[in-house]
Amino acid sequence: MSLRAFHRFFIVLCLALFAFTGYWASGGNPTALVTPWLMYASAAGAFATLGYFFWHIRSSRLPK
């Protein structure tokens, strides 16, 4: 596995972690406790990571 492929896999893994954390913070935990600040932080992190992922894809395709 190349470094580029591993980097993309790691970014997708981070997105999955943000999605799980957002779900958990919205009441998907055993106590049904809703934690709004964590839910918003997970959404902000997911959007930032998604933007970075698209930037990474675009920048790796540019001729060098």
Secondary structure, DSSP 4 states (H G I P E B T S, - for coil): --HHHHHHHHHHHHHHHHHHHHHHHTT-STT----HHHHHHHHHHHHHHHHHHHHHHHHHHS--
